[in-house]
Amino acid sequence: MNRPFMRIRKIEVTVASGATTGTANCDGEIIGFYPTDNSDTVKSVSVSSGVATVTLTAAATATDKFALIII
């Protein structure tokens, strides 16, 4: 990545109750994440074609929210 400066920002991804994935628009690279509300076990966090996806190991027991740190 060749950028004159790095802009760090945060986006939120929500996984609805009963779902296994949640998505949000993402225009950078994920450098970290943390739960902000309810926290089921995360299987993976990825970004592809401008979309960040959080995938859980099983269906969410309640609505899960995650903060993703992006550069």
Buried (B, 14 or more C-beta within 10 A) or exposed (E): EEEEEEEEEEBEBBBEEEBBBBBBEBEBEBEEBEEBEBBBEBEEBEBEEEEBBBBBEEEBEEBBBBBBBBE
